[in-house]
Amino acid sequence: MPDATVAKRISPMLAVADIEQTLAFYQDVLGFKPIMKSPEYAIMERDTQTIHFQKAASEDVMKSVRGHTEIYIEVSGIHPLWNHVKTFKDRYRIKDLFDREYGMTEFHISDPNDCLVFVGEPTAK
């Protein structure tokens, strides 16, 4: 890559079965806000970080995506977010807050498309 080029952001692009259901999850559970929305494509943002969502072309696409897609969101201040997210345990598959051997404190939650969302921050010393 040329030295003058600066990578400013990396945004995952996820295939989804239902745009509205997916946007509701990322907004209500993880605090993202929609910044662009159409029936086939949407962009959500939180703290200048974005996730793009595209309506899957078919159920076959979703069969290959479900359970095989993961994203990692690194945060600062994981505990207030965890206190909010854990109130959704009756609706979503969630792994409670825990410390990882690689120095991160994390929780995991599956979105409506069975994408595993890792949320973590460096473990306090």
N, C-alpha and C positions, 0 to 999 in steps of 0.2 A: 504494500500500500504506500502511495507517495507520502512523504513526511508532512506535506501541507494539509493532508486530509485528517480531519478530527472526527472520530465516531462520537456522536452526541447522545444517542439513545438506541437501545435495542428493545424492540417491542415484539412480544410473541403474537402470532396470528393463529387463532384457534378456530377449528371447524366446530359448529354447534348445531344441535337439532332445532332449537327454538330460541330465536334472538331475544324475545321479550323475557322469557323465563331466565335466560342467562344474564341479561342486564340487571334484572331484579336481584339475582343472587349477588353479583359483584357490587351492586350499589348498597343493598340492605345489609349484607354480611361483612363485606370488606371495605366499604366506604368509597368506592370508585364512583365517578359521575360521568354520565354520557356526554361526549363532546361532539359526536357525529352519529347519526342514526338513520338507517333506511331499513326496509324490510329484509334486505339481503346482507347488510354489512353495518357494523357499528364499531365505534372506538370509545373506550372508557379511559378515564384518567384519574389519578390520585397523585398529588404532590409531584407533578410534571412527568410521572411515569404512565405509560399507556399500554393497554392491551387491546388488540384488534380481534373482532369476532366476525366470522363469515358463515352464513347459512350453508350447511353441508349440502352438496349437490344431490345426495341420495342417502338412503338408509344404509347402503353398503359402505359409504364413506364413514358414517358414524360407527358402524360395526368395527372398522379398523382403528378408529380413534378411541372409542370408549375403553378405559382401563389401560391405555397405552400412551397417554399424553400427560406430561407433568410440567409445571412451571414453579419457579422459586421466586418469592418476593422477599427481599431483605428489607427490614424495617428498623427504626429506632423507636423504642417505647412499645415493645411487644405486649407487655402486661395489660395495659388498658384495652388494646385491640382483642387480646385473648378473652378478657372479661366480657366483652361484647359478643364475640364469636361463640363462646361456649353456651350462650343462651339459645343457640340454634341446634343443639344436639338432638332434639327430637325430629328435626327435618333433614339433617345432612350427616353423612358419615364423617366423624371427626376423631382425630387422635390427639389426646390431651397434650398440653405443654410439657416438654421434656428436654433434657440436655443431650446433645450429640457429642460423640467422641472427637469430632473435628472442630469443637469450640463454638458451636451455635446452639441457642435455645430455640426450639421450634414447636409449632403445632402443624397438623396436616388436616386438610378438609377437602372433600370431593365436591366439585361443582355439579350442576344438574346434568352435565354431559359426561360425567365420570372422569373428568380431568382432575388429577391430584394436585392440589395447590399446597406447596410448602411455604410456610411463613416463618421467617427466622430472623434473629439478631445475634450478634456476638454475645456469648455467655459472659455475664458479669464476673469479674475476678474476685 
